[in-house]
């Protein structure tokens, strides 16, 4: 299991770094993480939650984001309508709607439940339009990315047994043949 913990920390740090560079993310940008610990452990999403891995993954995400000046948000599962755990300061600065629940491993997911314990002043937001996203185990974080989402491929395609998918957002292009873009 120690090998998997090391892999998790390295790959989350690599994913955050790649998103920051490819998406030209500014300090304070929000990166949303959706993660199935069941999939990371080699099982089926929603069937075999692993709270211990939730703590490792949430901790790795918080550390990687802090090292780059980013703000992490953690997507819950469908039992909490895919609400997001984040610091209260992020919720307030973005004018988001707070909802009343505390994620648990079997109702929200192991990663959001661990993030709730690890963050300074955690809250649960109904939704967000984040600047980038990390999807570990096909959790469908796209609903929480602002338009236009740009998929990003890096040399790593999985964490444990889970697929790894990254995306960052760019400004929409508007106009036609006469439009001028920077």
N, CA, C and O of each residue as an XYZ file, in Angstrom:
728
protein
N       0.825     -1.199      0.000
C       0.000      0.000      0.000
C       0.864      1.257      0.000
O       0.461      2.279     -0.555
N       2.043      1.198      0.612
C       2.931      2.368      0.633
C       3.323      2.795     -0.771
O       3.453      3.987     -1.048
N       3.515      1.811     -1.668
C       3.835      2.132     -3.061
C       2.690      2.919     -3.695
O       2.930      3.878     -4.429
N       1.456      2.525     -3.420
C       0.296      3.228     -3.962
C       0.205      4.641     -3.382
O      -0.131      5.578     -4.106
N       0.494      4.807     -2.105
C       0.469      6.140     -1.483
C       1.485      7.062     -2.148
O       1.194      8.229     -2.409
N       2.673      6.537     -2.419
C       3.707      7.331     -3.102
C       3.255      7.690     -4.512
O       3.429      8.826     -4.952
N       2.677      6.727     -5.219
C       2.172      6.969     -6.576
C       1.105      8.058     -6.555
O       1.112      8.950     -7.404
N       0.200      7.992     -5.601
C      -0.876      8.986     -5.493
C      -0.285     10.382     -5.329
O      -0.644     11.298     -6.068
N       0.612     10.547     -4.370
C       1.202     11.867     -4.115
C       1.933     12.398     -5.348
O       1.786     13.567     -5.704
N       2.710     11.549     -5.989
C       3.467     11.982     -7.170
C       2.553     12.357     -8.326
O       2.775     13.369     -8.990
N       1.532     11.552     -8.570
C       0.667     11.784     -9.732
C      -0.293     12.951     -9.523
O      -0.609     13.665    -10.475
N      -0.749     13.151     -8.319
C      -1.584     14.333     -8.045
C      -0.741     15.593     -8.217
O      -1.199     16.565     -8.816
N       0.481     15.586     -7.699
C       1.373     16.750     -7.853
C       1.666     17.003     -9.329
O       1.676     18.155     -9.765
N       1.903     15.949    -10.101
C       2.153     16.087    -11.537
C       0.928     16.657    -12.242
O       1.060     17.529    -13.100
N      -0.256     16.178    -11.891
C      -1.491     16.652    -12.529
C      -1.724     18.130    -12.235
O      -2.051     18.894    -13.143
N      -1.561     18.538    -10.986
C      -1.748     19.949    -10.621
C      -0.746     20.820    -11.356
O      -1.103     21.872    -11.886
N       0.497     20.390    -11.390
C       1.546     21.154    -12.083
C       1.236     21.287    -13.574
O       1.350     22.375    -14.139
N       0.849     20.194    -14.204
C       0.534     20.216    -15.641
C      -0.635     21.144    -15.937
O      -0.604     21.883    -16.921
N      -1.669     21.114    -15.095
C      -2.816     22.001    -15.295
C      -2.427     23.463    -15.138
O      -2.866     24.315    -15.911
N      -1.608     23.751    -14.142
C      -1.171     25.136    -13.917
C      -0.424     25.671    -15.130
O      -0.641     26.806    -15.555
N       0.448     24.855    -15.675
C       1.250     25.293    -16.824
C       0.422     25.362    -18.099
O       0.424     26.391    -18.775
N      -0.283     24.291    -18.442
C      -1.037     24.253    -19.702
C      -2.170     25.268    -19.711
O      -2.455     25.875    -20.744
N      -2.817     25.453    -18.562
C      -3.948     26.373    -18.485
C      -3.570     27.782    -18.084
O      -4.442     28.641    -17.946
N      -2.274     28.037    -17.892
C      -1.805     29.350    -17.430
C      -2.636     29.833    -16.241
O      -3.085     30.979    -16.203
N      -2.830     28.945    -15.281
C      -3.666     29.272    -14.129
C      -2.993     30.315    -13.249
O      -1.798     30.234    -12.966
N      -3.773     31.286    -12.826
C      -3.278     32.348    -11.948
C      -3.422     31.919    -10.502
O      -4.223     31.042    -10.180
N      -2.647     32.537     -9.638
C      -2.735     32.256     -8.215
C      -4.174     32.443     -7.759
O      -4.835     33.409     -8.140
N      -4.651     31.514     -6.942
C      -6.024     31.570     -6.450
C      -7.025     30.838     -7.327
O      -8.203     30.749     -6.981
N      -6.569     30.311     -8.464
C      -7.468     29.529     -9.316
C      -7.926     28.286     -8.568
O      -7.213     27.770     -7.708
N      -9.125     27.809     -8.903
C      -9.689     26.631     -8.254
C      -9.543     25.423     -9.166
O      -9.884     25.465    -10.348
N      -9.022     24.341     -8.581
C      -8.937     23.056     -9.273
C      -9.834     22.088     -8.523
O      -9.630     21.837     -7.335
N     -10.828     21.545     -9.218
C     -11.749     20.598     -8.610
C     -11.233     19.177     -8.837
O     -10.776     18.834     -9.927
N     -11.316     18.367     -7.796
C     -10.925     16.961     -7.858
C     -12.147     16.098     -7.599
O     -12.832     16.246     -6.587
N     -12.406     15.199     -8.528
C     -13.392     14.151     -8.316
C     -12.631     12.850     -8.272
O     -11.767     12.615     -9.116
N     -12.930     11.993     -7.307
C     -12.129     10.783     -7.157
C     -12.942      9.643     -6.576
O     -13.680      9.823     -5.607
N     -12.803      8.472     -7.172
C     -13.371      7.244     -6.636
C     -12.241      6.421     -6.025
O     -11.396      5.886     -6.742
N     -12.232      6.323     -4.700
C     -11.218      5.472     -4.066
C     -11.470      4.010     -4.402
O     -10.536      3.209     -4.407
N     -12.714      3.651     -4.682
C     -13.019      2.286     -5.114
C     -12.228      1.952     -6.375
O     -11.615      0.889     -6.472
N     -12.248      2.878     -7.347
C     -11.535      2.662     -8.606
C     -10.021      2.666     -8.404
O      -9.315      1.847     -8.991
N      -9.521      3.584     -7.578
C      -8.081      3.633     -7.308
C      -7.617      2.296     -6.757
O      -6.543      1.812     -7.114
N      -8.427      1.694     -5.882
C      -8.076      0.418     -5.256
C      -8.342     -0.783     -6.162
O      -8.094     -1.923     -5.769
N      -8.848     -0.532     -7.380
C      -9.073     -1.620     -8.329
C     -10.487     -2.145     -8.359
O     -10.755     -3.150     -9.019
N     -11.406     -1.491     -7.659
C     -12.790     -1.921     -7.638
C     -13.667     -1.109     -8.569
O     -13.178     -0.416     -9.461
N     -14.975     -1.205     -8.348
C     -15.952     -0.491     -9.165
C     -16.426      0.750     -8.422
O     -16.687      0.705     -7.220
N     -16.534      1.853     -9.145
C     -16.950      3.126     -8.558
C     -18.216      2.945     -7.711
O     -19.189      2.323     -8.137
N     -18.170      3.509     -6.502
C     -19.315      3.483     -5.612
C     -19.546      2.179     -4.870
O     -20.536      2.065     -4.146
N     -18.676      1.195     -5.019
C     -18.935     -0.123     -4.432
C     -17.989     -0.520     -3.307
O     -18.303     -1.428     -2.537
N     -16.830      0.142     -3.193
C     -15.846     -0.317     -2.205
C     -14.981      0.852     -1.734
O     -13.761      0.838     -1.900
N     -15.620      1.855     -1.149
C     -14.925      3.051     -0.693
C     -13.772      2.693      0.254
O     -13.890      1.786      1.077
N     -12.652      3.424      0.121
C     -11.468      3.169      0.941
C     -11.091      4.466      1.658
O     -10.335      5.272      1.116
N     -11.614      4.678      2.879
C     -11.344      5.925      3.601
C      -9.864      6.255      3.762
O      -9.485      7.424      3.687
N      -9.022      5.248      3.983
C      -7.583      5.507      4.125
C      -7.020      6.171      2.867
O      -6.240      7.119      2.959
N      -7.413      5.678      1.704
C      -6.956      6.297      0.452
C      -7.537      7.693      0.296
O      -6.889      8.574     -0.268
N      -8.749      7.903      0.788
C      -9.346      9.237      0.742
C      -8.465     10.259      1.431
O      -8.282     11.365      0.923
N      -7.923      9.907      2.572
C      -7.034     10.808      3.302
C      -5.746     11.080      2.563
O      -5.264     12.213      2.549
N      -5.183     10.059      1.950
C      -3.939     10.232      1.189
C      -4.182     11.132     -0.021
O      -3.394     12.037     -0.298
N      -5.270     10.878     -0.736
C      -5.578     11.639     -1.952
C      -5.919     13.089     -1.615
O      -5.407     14.009     -2.254
N      -6.775     13.300     -0.623
C      -7.143     14.669     -0.235
C      -5.908     15.427      0.233
O      -5.715     16.582     -0.146
N      -5.076     14.801      1.045
C      -3.851     15.445      1.523
C      -2.911     15.794      0.384
O      -2.319     16.874      0.369
N      -2.772     14.879     -0.572
C      -1.902     15.130     -1.727
C      -2.418     16.302     -2.555
O      -1.630     17.122     -3.026
N      -3.736     16.389     -2.735
C      -4.335     17.475     -3.509
C      -4.153     18.811     -2.800
O      -3.789     19.806     -3.427
N      -4.402     18.834     -1.511
C      -4.233     20.074     -0.748
C      -2.786     20.540     -0.814
O      -2.525     21.717     -1.059
N      -1.845     19.628     -0.598
C      -0.424     19.983     -0.639
C       0.004     20.486     -2.011
O       0.708     21.491     -2.114
N      -0.420     19.787     -3.074
C      -0.031     20.182     -4.432
C      -0.616     21.538     -4.799
O       0.057     22.356     -5.427
N      -1.865     21.782     -4.411
C      -2.493     23.073     -4.712
C      -1.825     24.195     -3.932
O      -1.530     25.247     -4.499
N      -1.586     23.996     -2.669
C      -0.935     25.030     -1.846
C       0.453     25.366     -2.375
O       0.856     26.529     -2.367
N       1.185     24.358     -2.832
C       2.539     24.587     -3.355
C       2.525     25.473     -4.592
O       3.522     26.130     -4.890
N       1.404     25.503     -5.322
C       1.286     26.291     -6.553
C       0.383     27.497     -6.400
O       0.134     28.201     -7.378
N      -0.119     27.758     -5.191
C      -1.003     28.905     -4.981
C      -2.411     28.692     -5.504
O      -3.125     29.659     -5.768
N      -2.819     27.447     -5.658
C      -4.156     27.105     -6.146
C      -5.077     26.778     -4.982
O      -4.620     26.535     -3.866
N      -6.369     26.773     -5.249
C      -7.377     26.418     -4.256
C      -8.025     25.092     -4.667
O      -8.563     24.991     -5.770
N      -7.983     24.077     -3.799
C      -8.630     22.809     -4.146
C     -10.112     22.813     -3.790
O     -10.533     23.458     -2.830
N     -10.892     22.086     -4.577
C     -12.289     21.799     -4.274
C     -12.482     20.308     -4.547
O     -11.876     19.758     -5.467
N     -13.313     19.669     -3.759
C     -13.461     18.219     -3.819
C     -14.911     17.857     -4.093
O     -15.797     18.144     -3.288
N     -15.147     17.224     -5.235
C     -16.501     16.863     -5.641
C     -16.994     15.643     -4.869
O     -16.313     14.620     -4.801
N     -18.178     15.764     -4.294
C     -18.823     14.632     -3.630
C     -19.501     13.734     -4.667
O     -19.617     14.094     -5.838
N     -19.935     12.586     -4.222
C     -20.650     11.670     -5.111
C     -22.116     12.105     -5.242
O     -22.535     13.115     -4.676
N     -22.872     11.323     -5.994
C     -24.256     11.694     -6.275
C     -25.144     11.668     -5.030
O     -26.220     12.265     -5.039
N     -24.722     10.992     -3.963
C     -25.528     10.968     -2.736
C     -25.624     12.349     -2.086
O     -26.538     12.607     -1.303
N     -24.683     13.234     -2.410
C     -24.754     14.632     -1.977
C     -24.856     15.555     -3.196
O     -24.400     16.698     -3.168
N     -25.460     15.036     -4.258
C     -25.726     15.811     -5.476
C     -24.478     16.457     -6.064
O     -24.553     17.530     -6.664
N     -23.342     15.811     -5.895
C     -22.048     16.272     -6.411
C     -21.656     17.663     -5.898
O     -20.966     18.422     -6.577
N     -22.116     17.973     -4.682
C     -21.690     19.215     -4.027
C     -20.176     19.164     -3.823
O     -19.554     18.122     -4.026
N     -19.588     20.286     -3.423
C     -18.126     20.381     -3.342
C     -17.653     20.878     -1.986
O     -18.189     21.842     -1.438
N     -16.642     20.205     -1.456
C     -15.977     20.639     -0.235
C     -14.882     21.619     -0.622
O     -14.117     21.370     -1.553
N     -14.810     22.738      0.097
C     -13.788     23.753     -0.154
C     -13.626     24.610      1.088
O     -14.401     24.502      2.038
N     -12.616     25.457      1.068
C     -12.441     26.409      2.158
C     -13.553     27.463      2.098
O     -13.989     27.857      1.016
N     -13.996     27.906      3.251
C     -15.033     28.942      3.346
C     -14.639     30.190      2.544
O     -15.490     30.823      1.920
N     -13.356     30.538      2.563
C     -12.904     31.741      1.844
C     -13.145     31.632      0.339
O     -13.428     32.639     -0.311
N     -13.039     30.437     -0.221
C     -13.297     30.241     -1.654
C     -14.782     30.427     -1.935
O     -15.161     31.107     -2.888
N     -15.613     29.825     -1.108
C     -17.063     29.955     -1.261
C     -17.461     31.426     -1.235
O     -18.222     31.883     -2.089
N     -16.950     32.162     -0.261
C     -17.317     33.575     -0.121
C     -16.777     34.424     -1.263
O     -17.498     35.266     -1.798
N     -15.530     34.217     -1.641
C     -14.933     35.064     -2.683
C     -15.588     34.853     -4.045
O     -15.566     35.747     -4.891
N     -16.166     33.687     -4.258
C     -16.814     33.393     -5.533
C     -18.329     33.522     -5.474
O     -19.009     33.274     -6.470
N     -18.861     33.904     -4.329
C     -20.309     34.089     -4.196
C     -21.097     32.818     -4.420
O     -22.161     32.849     -5.037
N     -20.591     31.698     -3.929
C     -21.239     30.411     -4.148
C     -22.314     30.145     -3.095
O     -22.333     30.773     -2.036
N     -23.196     29.213     -3.400
C     -24.272     28.832     -2.492
C     -23.818     27.688     -1.600
O     -23.437     26.620     -2.079
N     -23.866     27.929     -0.291
C     -23.502     26.891      0.667
C     -24.695     25.978      0.903
O     -25.839     26.433      0.925
N     -24.425     24.681      1.080
C     -25.456     23.713      1.422
C     -25.088     23.065      2.751
O     -23.945     23.146      3.200
N     -26.070     22.421      3.370
C     -25.917     21.944      4.733
C     -25.779     20.430      4.778
O     -26.776     19.709      4.820
N     -24.547     19.954      4.770
C     -24.250     18.530      4.930
C     -22.772     18.405      5.252
O     -21.986     19.314      4.984
N     -22.411     17.291      5.819
C     -21.007     16.956      6.064
C     -20.760     15.620      5.374
O     -21.378     14.620      5.740
N     -19.872     15.582      4.387
C     -19.648     14.337      3.654
C     -19.082     13.228      4.542
O     -18.288     13.462      5.454
N     -19.522     12.028      4.235
C     -19.064     10.805      4.901
C     -18.572      9.855      3.812
O     -18.961     10.009      2.654
N     -17.729      8.877      4.148
C     -17.232      7.965      3.111
C     -18.330      7.315      2.269
O     -18.144      7.130      1.067
N     -19.465      6.965      2.868
C     -20.539      6.308      2.110
C     -21.636      7.281      1.677
O     -22.627      6.865      1.076
N     -21.471      8.558      1.974
C     -22.449      9.573      1.557
C     -21.685     10.856      1.259
O     -21.651     11.787      2.065
N     -21.089     10.878      0.107
C     -20.260     12.010     -0.296
C     -18.941     11.534     -0.865
O     -18.439     12.086     -1.844
N     -18.379     10.499     -0.243
C     -17.141      9.909     -0.736
C     -15.989     10.041      0.239
O     -15.953     10.958      1.059
N     -15.055      9.123      0.144
C     -13.912      9.100      1.060
C     -13.003     10.309      0.903
O     -12.473     10.810      1.895
N     -12.812     10.788     -0.322
C     -11.920     11.942     -0.524
C     -12.551     13.222      0.029
O     -11.889     13.928      0.790
N     -13.803     13.557     -0.319
C     -14.410     14.757      0.281
C     -14.527     14.663      1.802
O     -14.363     15.670      2.492
N     -14.806     13.476      2.333
C     -14.901     13.315      3.784
C     -13.550     13.609      4.433
O     -13.487     14.260      5.476
N     -12.481     13.132      3.818
C     -11.141     13.405      4.344
C     -10.789     14.879      4.194
O     -10.204     15.475      5.099
N     -11.144     15.471      3.053
C     -10.862     16.895      2.833
C     -11.560     17.741      3.888
O     -11.003     18.735      4.355
N     -12.775     17.355      4.267
C     -13.518     18.070      5.308
C     -12.702     18.127      6.591
O     -12.711     19.139      7.293
N     -12.003     17.052      6.896
C     -11.192     16.980      8.113
C      -9.872     17.734      7.970
O      -9.344     18.234      8.963
N      -9.336     17.825      6.766
C      -8.008     18.398      6.545
C      -8.008     19.907      6.290
O      -7.018     20.579      6.579
N      -9.099     20.443      5.756
C      -9.151     21.870      5.456
C      -9.355     22.678      6.742
O      -9.861     22.155      7.734
N      -8.962     23.940      6.718
C      -9.064     24.800      7.898
C     -10.491     25.137      8.273
O     -10.895     24.937      9.419
N     -11.269     25.653      7.314
C     -12.667     26.033      7.545
C     -13.508     25.487      6.392
O     -13.912     26.236      5.503
N     -13.770     24.168      6.410
C     -14.467     23.548      5.287
C     -15.948     23.910      5.234
O     -16.606     24.068      6.262
N     -16.449     24.036      4.016
C     -17.875     24.212      3.757
C     -18.228     23.365      2.550
O     -17.352     22.875      1.837
N     -19.510     23.202      2.334
C     -20.012     22.461      1.189
C     -20.766     23.430      0.289
O     -21.716     24.082      0.723
N     -20.340     23.518     -0.956
C     -20.981     24.398     -1.937
C     -21.818     23.563     -2.894
O     -21.483     22.421     -3.207
N     -22.911     24.158     -3.351
C     -23.800     23.461     -4.272
C     -23.117     23.182     -5.606
O     -23.256     22.095     -6.167
N     -22.380     24.166     -6.110
C     -21.717     24.013     -7.404
C     -20.629     25.071     -7.523
O     -20.502     25.957     -6.678
N     -19.853     24.958     -8.584
C     -18.794     25.922     -8.869
C     -18.513     25.865    -10.360
O     -18.859     24.890    -11.027
N     -17.896     26.895    -10.872
C     -17.302     26.861    -12.204
C     -15.801     27.025    -11.987
O     -15.273     28.137    -11.974
N     -15.134     25.895    -11.817
C     -13.706     25.883    -11.505
C     -12.873     26.156    -12.755
O     -13.349     26.051    -13.885
N     -11.621     26.506    -12.511
C     -10.686     26.829    -13.589
C     -10.078     25.588    -14.224
O      -9.639     25.628    -15.374
N     -10.048     24.478    -13.478
C      -9.471     23.234    -13.985
C     -10.021     22.083    -13.176
O     -10.616     22.284    -12.117
N      -9.823     20.866    -13.679
C     -10.340     19.701    -12.982
C      -9.463     18.483    -13.155
O      -8.784     18.307    -14.167
N      -9.502     17.646    -12.130
C      -8.826     16.352    -12.129
C      -9.893     15.316    -11.822
O     -10.570     15.396    -10.797
N     -10.040     14.341    -12.713
C     -11.031     13.289    -12.553
C     -10.288     11.967    -12.401
O      -9.629     11.502    -13.331
N     -10.402     11.374    -11.229
C      -9.746     10.101    -10.945
C     -10.833      9.044    -10.777
O     -11.534      9.020     -9.766
N     -10.967      8.175    -11.768
C     -11.956      7.107    -11.670
C     -13.285      7.409    -12.307
O     -14.304      6.848    -11.904
N     -13.301      8.289    -13.299
C     -14.513      8.557    -14.088
C     -15.673      9.083    -13.244
O     -16.787      8.562    -13.302
N     -15.393     10.120    -12.463
C     -16.399     10.725    -11.595
C     -17.147     11.888    -12.247
O     -18.067     12.443    -11.646
N     -16.766     12.260    -13.459
C     -17.474     13.256    -14.258
C     -17.456     14.653    -13.635
O     -18.508     15.203    -13.307
N     -16.269     15.222    -13.474
C     -16.132     16.555    -12.882
C     -16.461     17.682    -13.859
O     -16.503     18.846    -13.462
N     -16.690     17.359    -15.103
C     -16.933     18.388    -16.112
C     -18.061     19.340    -15.773
O     -18.039     20.490    -16.212
N     -19.043     18.899    -15.008
C     -20.168     19.763    -14.635
C     -19.723     20.928    -13.761
O     -20.463     21.897    -13.590
N     -18.508     20.839    -13.202
C     -18.013     21.888    -12.321
C     -16.898     22.722    -12.947
O     -16.209     23.458    -12.241
N     -16.713     22.618    -14.263
C     -15.701     23.427    -14.954
C     -16.387     24.537    -15.727
O     -17.469     24.352    -16.285
N     -15.742     25.690    -15.749
C     -16.331     26.782    -16.517
C     -16.047     26.534    -18.001
O     -15.055     25.893    -18.350
N     -16.914     27.038    -18.858
C     -16.669     26.881    -20.293
C     -15.457     27.711    -20.696
O     -15.277     28.800    -20.152
N     -14.676     27.285    -21.555
C     -14.675     26.107    -22.386
C     -13.620     25.150    -21.826
O     -12.467     25.538    -21.643
N     -14.016     23.892    -21.552
C     -13.094     22.908    -20.991
C     -12.197     22.345    -22.100
O     -12.669     21.966    -23.172
N     -10.908     22.303    -21.814
C      -9.912     21.790    -22.760
C      -9.264     20.548    -22.143
O      -8.599     20.658    -21.113
N      -9.442     19.370    -22.748
C      -8.812     18.167    -22.205
C      -7.284     18.286    -22.256
O      -6.720     18.877    -23.177
N      -6.646     17.718    -21.257
C      -5.183     17.745    -21.200
C      -4.682     16.330    -20.998
O      -5.092     15.641    -20.064
N      -3.800     15.905    -21.874
C      -3.173     14.590    -21.761
C      -1.761     14.771    -21.238
O      -1.006     15.622    -21.708
N      -1.422     13.951    -20.255
C      -0.050     13.920    -19.754
C       0.421     12.474    -19.855
O      -0.365     11.591    -20.197
N       1.682     12.225    -19.564
C       2.240     10.887    -19.693
C       1.609      9.850    -18.787
O       1.738      8.652    -19.037
N       0.931     10.287    -17.741
C       0.306      9.390    -16.777
C      -1.181      9.303    -17.093
O      -1.841     10.329    -17.255
N      -1.708      8.095    -17.180
C      -3.125      7.921    -17.532
C      -3.961      7.291    -16.427
O      -5.166      7.103    -16.587
N      -3.315      6.961    -15.291
C      -4.086      6.355    -14.208
C      -3.429      6.632    -12.861
O      -2.259      7.005    -12.778
N      -4.209      6.439    -11.825
C      -3.724      6.418    -10.446
C      -4.280      5.133     -9.861
O      -5.493      4.982     -9.715
N      -3.392      4.209     -9.527
C      -3.846      2.883     -9.128
C      -4.629      2.286    -10.272
O      -4.157      2.284    -11.409
N      -5.828      1.774     -9.993
C      -6.666      1.196    -11.039
C      -7.617      2.172    -11.686
O      -8.459      1.761    -12.484
N      -7.514      3.466    -11.369
C      -8.470      4.470    -11.843
C      -7.933      5.269    -13.022
O      -6.758      5.638    -13.054
N      -8.797      5.530    -13.982
C      -8.449      6.430    -15.087
C      -8.190      7.827    -14.546
O      -8.836      8.269    -13.596
N      -7.235      8.518    -15.164
C      -6.916      9.902    -14.808
C      -7.205     10.780    -16.017
O      -6.642     10.577    -17.093
N      -8.089     11.759    -15.832
C      -8.464     12.685    -16.894
C      -8.309     14.104    -16.356
O      -8.752     14.400    -15.247
N      -7.683     14.980    -17.138
C      -7.466     16.373    -16.736
C      -8.109     17.313    -17.746
O      -8.240     16.984    -18.925
N      -8.506     18.481    -17.270
C      -9.013     19.533    -18.163
C      -8.802     20.884    -17.495
O      -8.868     21.010    -16.273
N      -8.547     21.884    -18.320
C      -8.500     23.261    -17.843
C      -9.469     24.055    -18.694
O      -9.922     23.583    -19.737
N      -9.785     25.254    -18.253
C     -10.746     26.088    -18.975
C     -10.033     27.219    -19.689
O      -9.023     27.741    -19.218
N     -10.581     27.582    -20.831
C     -10.094     28.755    -21.558
C     -11.269     29.677    -21.803
O     -12.427     29.268    -21.707
N     -10.966     30.912    -22.118
C     -12.030     31.856    -22.442
C     -12.708     31.447    -23.742
O     -12.032     30.992    -24.665
N     -14.028     31.598    -23.837
C     -14.712     31.296    -25.092
C     -14.314     32.299    -26.174
O     -14.139     33.486    -25.900
N     -14.174     31.814    -27.390
C     -13.953     32.695    -28.530
C     -15.319     33.117    -29.060
O     -16.183     32.273    -29.298
N     -15.512     34.411    -29.244
C     -16.776     34.875    -29.793
C     -16.485     35.714    -31.026
O     -15.349     36.132    -31.250
N     -17.493     35.951    -31.803
C     -17.291     36.764    -32.989
C     -17.191     35.905    -34.227
O     -17.462     34.705    -34.190
N     -16.813     36.506    -35.289
C     -16.715     35.812    -36.560
C     -15.403     36.132    -37.244
O     -14.359     36.267    -36.606
N     -15.481     36.250    -38.551
C     -14.275     36.442    -39.367
C     -13.559     37.754    -39.025
O     -12.353     37.870    -39.243
N     -14.275     38.723    -38.502
C     -13.650     40.031    -38.190
C     -13.105     40.120    -36.776
O     -12.434     41.094    -36.433
N     -13.378     39.129    -35.956
C     -12.934     39.153    -34.561
C     -11.403     39.113    -34.483
O     -10.746     38.466    -35.299
N     -10.861     39.800    -33.512
C      -9.419     39.814    -33.267
C      -9.207     39.264    -31.858
O      -9.853     39.701    -30.906
N      -8.308     38.312    -31.741
C      -8.031     37.686    -30.456
C      -6.589     37.958    -30.030
O      -5.708     38.095    -30.879
N      -6.344     38.037    -28.722
C      -4.964     38.254    -28.266
C      -4.096     37.032    -28.529
O      -2.907     37.038    -28.210
